[in-house]
Amino acid sequence: MSSGTSPIGFDRRTLEQAASVERRQGPVLDSQGYWWPERREVVIQFLTRYIFWALGSLFFLTVDGYQPLVLSLVALLVVYGIYFVLNSLLFWMAMRNLDVTALRVGMLLDMFMVTISVIHDPYPVPPSALAYLMVIFGNGMRYGMRPFAESAVAATMGMVLCYGIRYRLGGFAVTPADLFYGLFWIMLVLYAFMLMGQVDKQHKLLDYRSKYDSLTGLLNRSGFIELAETRLGEATDHAPQTLLFADLNAFKSINDRFGHAAGDRVLLEIGRILKESTDSELVGRWGGDEFVVLLRHGESMVQTVMNRIEERTSLWARGNGLPVSLSLGVGHAPKDGTDLDTLLSVADIKLYQNKAEQ
């Protein structure tokens, strides 16, 4: 047996790498519905912001007919410089730890700069307003429906504000080109929103499939690892955690004698028994006929839970005429360890000791 693999085949390094890929490419960032972007996507977004800063600065330095409606040209360029500094700070923070607050601050900062730019754009139909679309799509395409909607609302408010200032202080008149531009802008955003809705549904479906077992509805191996590692890091002597490992005895013979439909029915029922008997939100199908549960109990309570599982399993087996039984093993945190690999190894050893005694 290799040093990196436990008796039940838990290759910690490989699974951690898989979980890392999932966090970047599939699962949502948090309960608010934000997606994890890939690192390169974050880099591209900030590079786009730097390009916006460079093009905007160059535009106002070279354009004819600049009108200081709110800010003088020097003051506007100072604001662009502040934007550059703040954008660099957010970039540094995002490379260390991306979170929802940083995403929203970045989006609002972008909206502010676009609004300031549109206000001071000297053209009757300001081409700088197209940058609103870049902010909306840049957030929505990377982070999901919620930031898409938030950025669309912020962009609409910014458009109303900047056009109101332009018409009142700049003397610009409403033209058919403005109306066409506004209508086109609204239609494009609505169309993109509908498309994003379909993408979001598929994204959530993929996220669910990456974390849950399709047969039992329990967490799959990857989903269990992601949640269990966080919980185990909180285990103390006063707040212990127990990993319960369960294995169906002679499951292959059930499939051979009664068919795979009966085997699937057994797996479904064992999953239900484990959830109801342990009252735990972290119940997973580890693979095949193996299940794992993370309990918020110490040693004194675990034996009661195990007895309940065995009794309910035996009762169901007798009632359905199927030779179903379980072997159970446990690992206690922090007594036996505080990482999932160690606890699985301890639980697996105790499970096979239990099998040998049956």
C-alpha beads as a LAMMPS data file, in Angstrom:
LAMMPS data file: protein, C-alpha beads

358 atoms
357 bonds

1 atom types
1 bond types

-500.0 500.0 xlo xhi
-500.0 500.0 ylo yhi
-500.0 500.0 zlo zhi

Masses

1 110.0

Atoms # bond

1 1 1 0.000 0.000 0.000
2 1 1 1.418 3.428 -0.921
3 1 1 1.953 6.042 1.722
4 1 1 -0.515 8.442 0.084
5 1 1 -3.430 5.996 -0.044
6 1 1 -5.576 4.739 2.804
7 1 1 -6.965 1.160 3.028
8 1 1 -10.147 2.297 1.251
9 1 1 -8.375 3.987 -1.628
10 1 1 -8.515 7.594 -0.445
11 1 1 -5.787 9.401 -2.383
12 1 1 -5.802 12.715 -0.570
13 1 1 -3.618 14.654 -2.981
14 1 1 -5.574 13.610 -6.068
15 1 1 -8.946 14.364 -4.474
16 1 1 -7.838 17.750 -3.185
17 1 1 -6.716 18.637 -6.703
18 1 1 -10.089 17.527 -8.077
19 1 1 -11.947 19.584 -5.473
20 1 1 -9.806 22.596 -6.354
21 1 1 -10.699 22.259 -10.038
22 1 1 -14.399 22.016 -9.148
23 1 1 -14.266 25.162 -7.046
24 1 1 -12.769 27.073 -9.957
25 1 1 -14.906 25.688 -12.742
26 1 1 -18.243 24.497 -11.440
27 1 1 -19.566 25.083 -7.953
28 1 1 -21.012 28.342 -6.799
29 1 1 -18.941 30.683 -4.703
30 1 1 -21.420 30.835 -1.858
31 1 1 -25.087 30.606 -0.953
32 1 1 -25.741 33.908 -2.756
33 1 1 -25.257 32.186 -6.093
34 1 1 -21.879 33.537 -7.212
35 1 1 -19.722 31.311 -9.405
36 1 1 -16.063 30.600 -8.794
37 1 1 -14.174 31.936 -11.814
38 1 1 -10.945 30.406 -12.977
39 1 1 -7.860 32.344 -11.944
40 1 1 -7.106 33.304 -15.527
41 1 1 -10.626 34.751 -15.865
42 1 1 -9.977 37.041 -12.903
43 1 1 -6.680 38.115 -14.457
44 1 1 -8.394 38.819 -17.791
45 1 1 -11.058 40.929 -16.077
46 1 1 -8.493 43.099 -14.348
47 1 1 -6.439 43.427 -17.526
48 1 1 -9.636 44.618 -19.222
49 1 1 -9.996 47.240 -16.498
50 1 1 -6.452 48.432 -17.117
51 1 1 -7.202 48.681 -20.842
52 1 1 -10.331 50.717 -20.014
53 1 1 -8.195 53.003 -17.825
54 1 1 -5.601 53.483 -20.589
55 1 1 -8.130 54.053 -23.384
56 1 1 -10.228 56.398 -21.249
57 1 1 -7.237 58.496 -20.246
58 1 1 -6.005 58.645 -23.839
59 1 1 -9.494 59.511 -25.106
60 1 1 -9.922 62.548 -22.858
61 1 1 -6.345 63.705 -23.443
62 1 1 -6.796 63.757 -27.220
63 1 1 -10.499 64.516 -27.772
64 1 1 -11.555 67.941 -29.007
65 1 1 -14.296 69.924 -27.333
66 1 1 -13.974 68.590 -23.783
67 1 1 -16.711 70.105 -21.597
68 1 1 -16.039 70.286 -17.836
69 1 1 -19.638 69.611 -16.823
70 1 1 -18.648 68.384 -13.357
71 1 1 -14.869 67.993 -13.366
72 1 1 -12.067 69.821 -15.104
73 1 1 -9.841 67.773 -17.383
74 1 1 -7.095 67.688 -14.756
75 1 1 -9.541 66.585 -12.060
76 1 1 -10.943 63.896 -14.350
77 1 1 -7.465 62.526 -15.022
78 1 1 -6.793 62.517 -11.264
79 1 1 -9.949 60.415 -10.829
80 1 1 -8.643 58.034 -13.493
81 1 1 -5.380 57.796 -11.550
82 1 1 -7.263 56.954 -8.342
83 1 1 -9.193 54.314 -10.277
84 1 1 -5.903 52.793 -11.397
85 1 1 -4.621 52.596 -7.810
86 1 1 -7.857 51.137 -6.420
87 1 1 -8.063 48.653 -9.289
88 1 1 -4.511 47.516 -8.545
89 1 1 -5.394 47.069 -4.866
90 1 1 -8.459 44.983 -5.762
91 1 1 -6.348 42.938 -8.162
92 1 1 -3.877 42.167 -5.398
93 1 1 -6.707 41.206 -3.034
94 1 1 -8.391 39.003 -5.657
95 1 1 -5.188 37.049 -6.224
96 1 1 -5.005 36.349 -2.494
97 1 1 -8.641 35.598 -1.705
98 1 1 -11.586 36.358 -3.979
99 1 1 -14.867 37.024 -2.166
100 1 1 -18.279 38.517 -2.864
101 1 1 -17.465 41.870 -1.268
102 1 1 -14.452 42.349 -3.534
103 1 1 -16.562 41.472 -6.591
104 1 1 -19.203 44.040 -5.716
105 1 1 -16.699 46.764 -4.895
106 1 1 -14.961 46.176 -8.227
107 1 1 -18.248 46.306 -10.116
108 1 1 -19.376 49.522 -8.393
109 1 1 -15.977 51.110 -9.027
110 1 1 -16.290 50.237 -12.725
111 1 1 -19.806 51.690 -12.862
112 1 1 -18.652 54.906 -11.214
113 1 1 -15.821 55.369 -13.714
114 1 1 -18.044 54.648 -16.716
115 1 1 -20.653 57.103 -15.432
116 1 1 -18.041 59.843 -14.942
117 1 1 -16.692 59.136 -18.429
118 1 1 -20.105 59.284 -20.098
119 1 1 -20.959 62.542 -18.308
120 1 1 -17.848 64.202 -19.772
121 1 1 -17.991 62.564 -23.210
122 1 1 -18.265 65.493 -25.674
123 1 1 -20.074 63.544 -28.392
124 1 1 -23.883 63.873 -28.661
125 1 1 -24.202 60.065 -28.686
126 1 1 -21.413 59.085 -26.270
127 1 1 -19.466 56.012 -27.429
128 1 1 -18.142 55.647 -23.872
129 1 1 -21.590 54.396 -22.803
130 1 1 -20.748 51.087 -24.473
131 1 1 -18.462 50.461 -21.502
132 1 1 -21.601 49.844 -19.421
133 1 1 -22.199 46.710 -21.477
134 1 1 -18.624 45.585 -20.859
135 1 1 -19.170 45.871 -17.102
136 1 1 -22.486 43.999 -17.228
137 1 1 -21.170 41.175 -19.393
138 1 1 -17.813 41.094 -17.632
139 1 1 -19.505 40.441 -14.285
140 1 1 -22.386 38.275 -15.440
141 1 1 -20.433 35.981 -17.740
142 1 1 -17.867 35.283 -15.023
143 1 1 -19.804 35.293 -11.773
144 1 1 -23.389 34.266 -12.519
145 1 1 -26.934 35.583 -12.746
146 1 1 -26.990 37.550 -9.526
147 1 1 -23.992 39.778 -10.356
148 1 1 -25.355 40.088 -13.896
149 1 1 -28.638 41.437 -12.525
150 1 1 -26.868 43.674 -9.984
151 1 1 -24.580 45.168 -12.622
152 1 1 -27.515 45.673 -15.030
153 1 1 -29.458 47.598 -12.366
154 1 1 -26.385 49.659 -11.460
155 1 1 -25.723 50.402 -15.149
156 1 1 -29.330 51.532 -15.694
157 1 1 -29.129 53.891 -12.710
158 1 1 -25.789 55.192 -13.965
159 1 1 -27.219 55.807 -17.446
160 1 1 -30.166 57.749 -16.049
161 1 1 -27.852 59.853 -13.881
162 1 1 -25.247 60.648 -16.511
163 1 1 -27.750 61.430 -19.259
164 1 1 -29.710 63.643 -16.884
165 1 1 -26.564 65.620 -16.086
166 1 1 -25.575 65.811 -19.754
167 1 1 -28.960 67.154 -20.838
168 1 1 -29.310 69.589 -17.948
169 1 1 -25.756 70.943 -17.646
170 1 1 -24.262 70.177 -21.048
171 1 1 -27.038 71.426 -23.248
172 1 1 -27.294 68.159 -25.172
173 1 1 -30.622 67.550 -26.929
174 1 1 -32.416 64.235 -27.216
175 1 1 -32.055 62.938 -30.766
176 1 1 -33.443 59.920 -32.629
177 1 1 -29.936 58.461 -32.389
178 1 1 -30.164 58.621 -28.576
179 1 1 -33.504 56.840 -28.608
180 1 1 -32.257 54.151 -30.985
181 1 1 -29.094 53.726 -28.918
182 1 1 -31.100 53.388 -25.691
183 1 1 -33.552 50.902 -27.218
184 1 1 -30.718 48.837 -28.683
185 1 1 -28.916 48.861 -25.324
186 1 1 -32.025 47.632 -23.466
187 1 1 -32.765 44.885 -26.009
188 1 1 -29.179 43.645 -25.923
189 1 1 -29.138 43.463 -22.124
190 1 1 -32.496 41.658 -21.973
191 1 1 -31.427 39.164 -24.629
192 1 1 -28.154 38.523 -22.795
193 1 1 -30.080 38.140 -19.528
194 1 1 -32.289 35.425 -21.034
195 1 1 -29.281 33.590 -22.420
196 1 1 -27.517 33.857 -19.072
197 1 1 -30.592 32.359 -17.410
198 1 1 -30.186 29.213 -19.498
199 1 1 -26.462 29.078 -18.810
200 1 1 -27.127 29.514 -15.101
201 1 1 -29.576 26.596 -15.043
202 1 1 -27.013 24.338 -16.696
203 1 1 -24.326 25.603 -14.356
204 1 1 -26.402 24.765 -11.281
205 1 1 -27.239 21.348 -12.701
206 1 1 -23.562 20.601 -13.282
207 1 1 -22.763 21.892 -9.807
208 1 1 -25.342 19.555 -8.286
209 1 1 -24.097 16.571 -10.276
210 1 1 -20.522 17.295 -9.230
211 1 1 -21.461 17.098 -5.534
212 1 1 -24.332 14.615 -5.244
213 1 1 -24.821 10.959 -6.060
214 1 1 -27.362 10.503 -8.836
215 1 1 -28.922 7.350 -7.343
216 1 1 -29.264 8.111 -3.638
217 1 1 -29.250 11.914 -3.664
218 1 1 -26.548 11.846 -0.983
219 1 1 -23.287 13.730 -1.246
220 1 1 -20.819 12.002 -3.506
221 1 1 -17.164 11.541 -2.572
222 1 1 -16.017 14.918 -3.848
223 1 1 -18.935 16.804 -2.275
224 1 1 -18.431 15.080 1.060
225 1 1 -14.700 15.834 1.114
226 1 1 -15.273 19.530 0.440
227 1 1 -17.737 19.959 3.314
228 1 1 -16.215 17.500 5.774
229 1 1 -12.729 19.010 5.681
230 1 1 -14.168 22.366 6.757
231 1 1 -16.141 20.814 9.624
232 1 1 -13.236 18.711 10.856
233 1 1 -11.083 21.811 11.136
234 1 1 -13.489 23.003 13.849
235 1 1 -13.260 19.824 15.967
236 1 1 -12.073 20.248 19.578
237 1 1 -12.211 18.186 22.765
238 1 1 -15.301 20.164 23.779
239 1 1 -16.894 19.966 20.315
240 1 1 -15.856 16.561 18.919
241 1 1 -16.738 15.172 15.499
242 1 1 -17.055 11.505 14.564
243 1 1 -16.629 10.008 11.121
244 1 1 -18.845 6.950 10.600
245 1 1 -17.924 4.608 7.772
246 1 1 -20.485 2.016 6.645
247 1 1 -20.096 -0.899 4.268
248 1 1 -22.847 -3.209 2.997
249 1 1 -22.061 -6.878 3.643
250 1 1 -22.224 -9.251 0.669
251 1 1 -23.816 -6.606 -1.539
252 1 1 -22.631 -8.348 -4.698
253 1 1 -24.638 -11.426 -3.785
254 1 1 -27.789 -9.285 -3.541
255 1 1 -27.214 -8.003 -7.070
256 1 1 -26.530 -11.524 -8.322
257 1 1 -29.543 -13.157 -6.642
258 1 1 -32.189 -10.437 -6.839
259 1 1 -31.006 -8.224 -9.693
260 1 1 -29.545 -4.749 -9.920
261 1 1 -32.920 -3.088 -9.410
262 1 1 -33.071 -4.681 -5.957
263 1 1 -29.482 -3.586 -5.345
264 1 1 -30.368 0.013 -6.221
265 1 1 -33.350 -0.191 -3.876
266 1 1 -31.065 -1.363 -1.073
267 1 1 -28.642 1.522 -1.662
268 1 1 -31.507 4.034 -1.599
269 1 1 -32.890 2.616 1.634
270 1 1 -29.514 2.475 3.381
271 1 1 -28.948 6.109 2.452
272 1 1 -32.338 7.022 3.930
273 1 1 -31.664 5.030 7.104
274 1 1 -28.300 6.731 7.601
275 1 1 -29.797 10.197 7.159
276 1 1 -32.732 9.588 9.469
277 1 1 -30.795 7.640 12.095
278 1 1 -27.915 10.101 12.396
279 1 1 -29.773 13.377 11.831
280 1 1 -26.654 14.636 10.064
281 1 1 -26.490 16.948 7.081
282 1 1 -23.211 15.357 5.966
283 1 1 -24.122 11.901 4.689
284 1 1 -22.390 10.657 1.574
285 1 1 -22.040 7.690 -0.702
286 1 1 -18.324 7.085 -0.775
287 1 1 -18.570 4.719 -3.725
288 1 1 -20.197 1.412 -4.592
289 1 1 -21.642 -0.012 -1.374
290 1 1 -19.731 2.309 0.998
291 1 1 -21.223 5.272 2.887
292 1 1 -19.780 7.963 5.149
293 1 1 -21.400 10.180 7.779
294 1 1 -19.905 13.018 9.795
295 1 1 -21.528 13.295 13.224
296 1 1 -21.466 16.099 15.768
297 1 1 -21.097 13.531 18.566
298 1 1 -18.339 12.196 20.767
299 1 1 -17.711 8.554 21.683
300 1 1 -20.467 8.429 24.319
301 1 1 -23.258 9.028 21.800
302 1 1 -21.891 7.236 18.762
303 1 1 -22.623 3.701 19.929
304 1 1 -26.285 4.621 20.382
305 1 1 -26.388 5.935 16.811
306 1 1 -24.698 2.810 15.467
307 1 1 -27.159 0.562 17.309
308 1 1 -30.052 2.540 15.841
309 1 1 -28.656 2.150 12.310
310 1 1 -28.178 -1.595 12.704
311 1 1 -31.651 -2.093 14.189
312 1 1 -33.400 -0.132 11.447
313 1 1 -31.390 -1.915 8.752
314 1 1 -32.233 -5.321 10.213
315 1 1 -35.919 -4.414 10.529
316 1 1 -36.106 -3.246 6.903
317 1 1 -34.221 -6.311 5.650
318 1 1 -36.608 -8.705 7.403
319 1 1 -39.631 -6.822 6.147
320 1 1 -38.443 -6.959 2.538
321 1 1 -36.924 -10.411 2.496
322 1 1 -33.442 -9.251 1.585
323 1 1 -30.198 -10.316 3.326
324 1 1 -29.040 -6.780 4.100
325 1 1 -26.591 -5.942 6.869
326 1 1 -23.944 -3.338 7.558
327 1 1 -20.441 -3.240 8.973
328 1 1 -19.604 0.019 10.716
329 1 1 -16.409 1.731 11.777
330 1 1 -15.710 5.107 13.347
331 1 1 -12.906 7.615 13.718
332 1 1 -13.088 10.356 16.343
333 1 1 -11.831 13.906 15.926
334 1 1 -9.703 15.265 17.445
335 1 1 -8.800 12.056 19.347
336 1 1 -7.834 10.001 16.263
337 1 1 -6.908 12.968 14.077
338 1 1 -8.360 16.129 12.568
339 1 1 -8.086 15.407 8.860
340 1 1 -10.344 13.261 6.748
341 1 1 -7.586 10.974 5.488
342 1 1 -6.563 9.904 8.992
343 1 1 -10.117 9.437 10.236
344 1 1 -11.065 7.356 7.202
345 1 1 -8.072 5.110 7.804
346 1 1 -8.993 4.623 11.478
347 1 1 -12.671 4.027 10.656
348 1 1 -11.766 1.580 7.897
349 1 1 -9.585 -0.509 10.225
350 1 1 -12.370 -0.677 12.820
351 1 1 -14.894 -1.551 10.119
352 1 1 -12.906 -4.557 8.962
353 1 1 -12.421 -5.640 12.552
354 1 1 -16.211 -5.507 12.834
355 1 1 -16.580 -7.591 9.659
356 1 1 -14.162 -10.208 11.000
357 1 1 -16.234 -10.562 14.177
358 1 1 -19.520 -11.127 12.303

Bonds

1 1 1 2
2 1 2 3
3 1 3 4
4 1 4 5
5 1 5 6
6 1 6 7
7 1 7 8
8 1 8 9
9 1 9 10
10 1 10 11
11 1 11 12
12 1 12 13
13 1 13 14
14 1 14 15
15 1 15 16
16 1 16 17
17 1 17 18
18 1 18 19
19 1 19 20
20 1 20 21
21 1 21 22
22 1 22 23
23 1 23 24
24 1 24 25
25 1 25 26
26 1 26 27
27 1 27 28
28 1 28 29
29 1 29 30
30 1 30 31
31 1 31 32
32 1 32 33
33 1 33 34
34 1 34 35
35 1 35 36
36 1 36 37
37 1 37 38
38 1 38 39
39 1 39 40
40 1 40 41
41 1 41 42
42 1 42 43
43 1 43 44
44 1 44 45
45 1 45 46
46 1 46 47
47 1 47 48
48 1 48 49
49 1 49 50
50 1 50 51
51 1 51 52
52 1 52 53
53 1 53 54
54 1 54 55
55 1 55 56
56 1 56 57
57 1 57 58
58 1 58 59
59 1 59 60
60 1 60 61
61 1 61 62
62 1 62 63
63 1 63 64
64 1 64 65
65 1 65 66
66 1 66 67
67 1 67 68
68 1 68 69
69 1 69 70
70 1 70 71
71 1 71 72
72 1 72 73
73 1 73 74
74 1 74 75
75 1 75 76
76 1 76 77
77 1 77 78
78 1 78 79
79 1 79 80
80 1 80 81
81 1 81 82
82 1 82 83
83 1 83 84
84 1 84 85
85 1 85 86
86 1 86 87
87 1 87 88
88 1 88 89
89 1 89 90
90 1 90 91
91 1 91 92
92 1 92 93
93 1 93 94
94 1 94 95
95 1 95 96
96 1 96 97
97 1 97 98
98 1 98 99
99 1 99 100
100 1 100 101
101 1 101 102
102 1 102 103
103 1 103 104
104 1 104 105
105 1 105 106
106 1 106 107
107 1 107 108
108 1 108 109
109 1 109 110
110 1 110 111
111 1 111 112
112 1 112 113
113 1 113 114
114 1 114 115
115 1 115 116
116 1 116 117
117 1 117 118
118 1 118 119
119 1 119 120
120 1 120 121
121 1 121 122
122 1 122 123
123 1 123 124
124 1 124 125
125 1 125 126
126 1 126 127
127 1 127 128
128 1 128 129
129 1 129 130
130 1 130 131
131 1 131 132
132 1 132 133
133 1 133 134
134 1 134 135
135 1 135 136
136 1 136 137
137 1 137 138
138 1 138 139
139 1 139 140
140 1 140 141
141 1 141 142
142 1 142 143
143 1 143 144
144 1 144 145
145 1 145 146
146 1 146 147
147 1 147 148
148 1 148 149
149 1 149 150
150 1 150 151
151 1 151 152
152 1 152 153
153 1 153 154
154 1 154 155
155 1 155 156
156 1 156 157
157 1 157 158
158 1 158 159
159 1 159 160
160 1 160 161
161 1 161 162
162 1 162 163
163 1 163 164
164 1 164 165
165 1 165 166
166 1 166 167
167 1 167 168
168 1 168 169
169 1 169 170
170 1 170 171
171 1 171 172
172 1 172 173
173 1 173 174
174 1 174 175
175 1 175 176
176 1 176 177
177 1 177 178
178 1 178 179
179 1 179 180
180 1 180 181
181 1 181 182
182 1 182 183
183 1 183 184
184 1 184 185
185 1 185 186
186 1 186 187
187 1 187 188
188 1 188 189
189 1 189 190
190 1 190 191
191 1 191 192
192 1 192 193
193 1 193 194
194 1 194 195
195 1 195 196
196 1 196 197
197 1 197 198
198 1 198 199
199 1 199 200
200 1 200 201
201 1 201 202
202 1 202 203
203 1 203 204
204 1 204 205
205 1 205 206
206 1 206 207
207 1 207 208
208 1 208 209
209 1 209 210
210 1 210 211
211 1 211 212
212 1 212 213
213 1 213 214
214 1 214 215
215 1 215 216
216 1 216 217
217 1 217 218
218 1 218 219
219 1 219 220
220 1 220 221
221 1 221 222
222 1 222 223
223 1 223 224
224 1 224 225
225 1 225 226
226 1 226 227
227 1 227 228
228 1 228 229
229 1 229 230
230 1 230 231
231 1 231 232
232 1 232 233
233 1 233 234
234 1 234 235
235 1 235 236
236 1 236 237
237 1 237 238
238 1 238 239
239 1 239 240
240 1 240 241
241 1 241 242
242 1 242 243
243 1 243 244
244 1 244 245
245 1 245 246
246 1 246 247
247 1 247 248
248 1 248 249
249 1 249 250
250 1 250 251
251 1 251 252
252 1 252 253
253 1 253 254
254 1 254 255
255 1 255 256
256 1 256 257
257 1 257 258
258 1 258 259
259 1 259 260
260 1 260 261
261 1 261 262
262 1 262 263
263 1 263 264
264 1 264 265
265 1 265 266
266 1 266 267
267 1 267 268
268 1 268 269
269 1 269 270
270 1 270 271
271 1 271 272
272 1 272 273
273 1 273 274
274 1 274 275
275 1 275 276
276 1 276 277
277 1 277 278
278 1 278 279
279 1 279 280
280 1 280 281
281 1 281 282
282 1 282 283
283 1 283 284
284 1 284 285
285 1 285 286
286 1 286 287
287 1 287 288
288 1 288 289
289 1 289 290
290 1 290 291
291 1 291 292
292 1 292 293
293 1 293 294
294 1 294 295
295 1 295 296
296 1 296 297
297 1 297 298
298 1 298 299
299 1 299 300
300 1 300 301
301 1 301 302
302 1 302 303
303 1 303 304
304 1 304 305
305 1 305 306
306 1 306 307
307 1 307 308
308 1 308 309
309 1 309 310
310 1 310 311
311 1 311 312
312 1 312 313
313 1 313 314
314 1 314 315
315 1 315 316
316 1 316 317
317 1 317 318
318 1 318 319
319 1 319 320
320 1 320 321
321 1 321 322
322 1 322 323
323 1 323 324
324 1 324 325
325 1 325 326
326 1 326 327
327 1 327 328
328 1 328 329
329 1 329 330
330 1 330 331
331 1 331 332
332 1 332 333
333 1 333 334
334 1 334 335
335 1 335 336
336 1 336 337
337 1 337 338
338 1 338 339
339 1 339 340
340 1 340 341
341 1 341 342
342 1 342 343
343 1 343 344
344 1 344 345
345 1 345 346
346 1 346 347
347 1 347 348
348 1 348 349
349 1 349 350
350 1 350 351
351 1 351 352
352 1 352 353
353 1 353 354
354 1 354 355
355 1 355 356
356 1 356 357
357 1 357 358
